[in-house]
């Protein structure tokens, strides 16, 4: 399963406040990601958030189309609430108030994947 990592430029010294924002995150009701026609375009399998000093990173494990995942996230009330709560702690503003702005910011903030290894990728031993 692929992973995506998205960065947030945050003001240093607010790690506990940022952690609290994500501790109270409202999960989506379904892991299913639909495209604009309503067809299944993927799934969000898991997420994790990391913070140190002036960098916050959200890691998303997903299946399917990453653009559809970003659009799905943009429409989720919990994600919108987190983005709103993060605004005072950002050192660089993020334009995430609209779906288009969220998706554009998501793409700009995406880290390049250089390696990805999972035990799930191993072939069972023969015999």
C-alpha positions in Angstrom: 0.0 0.0 0.0 1.4 3.4 -0.8 2.0 6.2 1.7 1.8 9.9 1.2 3.4 12.5 3.5 2.3 16.1 3.7 4.2 18.8 5.5 3.0 21.8 7.4 5.3 24.7 8.2 4.4 25.5 11.9 5.7 27.9 14.5 8.1 26.2 16.8 7.3 25.8 20.5 3.7 24.8 20.0 4.1 21.0 19.9 1.6 20.3 22.7 -1.1 22.6 21.2 -0.6 20.9 17.8 -0.7 17.4 19.4 -4.0 18.4 21.1 -5.5 19.4 17.8 -4.9 16.0 16.3 -5.8 14.1 19.6 -9.3 15.4 19.2 -9.5 14.7 15.5 -12.9 13.4 14.3 -12.3 10.4 12.1 -14.3 10.0 8.9 -17.2 7.6 9.0 -16.0 5.5 6.1 -12.6 4.7 4.7 -14.0 4.6 1.2 -12.9 7.3 -1.3 -15.3 8.1 -4.1 -14.6 10.1 -7.2 -16.9 12.8 -8.6 -19.2 10.2 -10.2 -19.6 8.3 -6.9 -17.5 5.3 -8.1 -15.0 3.9 -5.6 -11.6 5.5 -6.2 -9.7 4.3 -3.2 -9.5 3.9 0.5 -7.7 5.6 3.4 -6.2 2.8 5.4 -4.4 4.8 8.2 -2.9 8.1 9.1 -0.2 9.3 11.5 1.0 12.8 12.4 4.4 13.7 13.6 5.8 17.1 14.9 9.2 18.4 15.8 10.1 22.1 16.1 8.8 23.9 13.0 7.7 20.8 11.0 4.5 18.8 11.2 4.0 15.8 8.9 0.8 13.9 8.2 1.4 10.4 6.7 -1.5 8.7 4.9 -1.5 5.1 3.9 -4.0 4.7 1.1 -5.2 2.6 -1.9 -6.2 4.0 -5.2 -5.9 7.5 -6.7 -4.1 10.0 -4.5 -5.9 13.0 -6.1 -9.2 11.4 -5.2 -7.9 10.8 -1.7 -7.0 14.6 -1.4 -10.4 15.6 -2.7 -12.1 13.2 -0.2 -10.1 14.6 2.7 -10.9 18.2 1.6 -14.6 17.5 2.0 -14.4 15.8 5.5 -15.7 17.9 8.4 -12.9 16.6 10.7 -10.2 17.6 8.2 -11.7 21.0 7.7 -11.9 21.5 11.5 -8.2 20.5 11.9 -7.1 22.9 9.1 -9.1 25.7 10.8 -7.5 25.0 14.2 -4.0 24.8 12.7 -4.2 28.3 11.2 -2.8 30.2 14.3 0.2 27.9 14.5 1.2 28.0 10.8 4.3 29.9 9.9 3.3 29.7 6.2 -0.5 30.1 5.6 -2.3 27.3 3.8 -5.2 28.0 1.4 -7.4 25.1 2.4 -10.8 26.7 2.8 -12.1 25.3 -0.6 -11.7 21.9 -2.1 -9.6 23.3 -4.9 -7.3 25.2 -2.5 -7.0 22.1 -0.2 -6.0 19.9 -3.2 -3.5 22.5 -4.5 -2.0 22.9 -1.0 -1.9 19.1 -0.6 0.0 18.7 -3.8 2.5 21.5 -2.9 3.1 20.0 0.6 3.5 16.5 -0.6 6.9 14.9 0.2 8.6 12.9 -2.6 8.6 9.1 -1.8 12.1 7.8 -2.0 11.6 4.4 -0.4 8.7 2.3 0.8 9.1 -1.2 2.3 6.4 -3.3 3.9 6.3 -6.8 5.2 3.1 -7.1 3.1 5.2 -6.9 0.0 7.2 -10.0 0.8 6.4 -13.2 -1.1 5.6 -16.2 1.1 8.5 -18.7 1.4 8.1 -21.7 -0.9 7.9 -25.1 0.7 
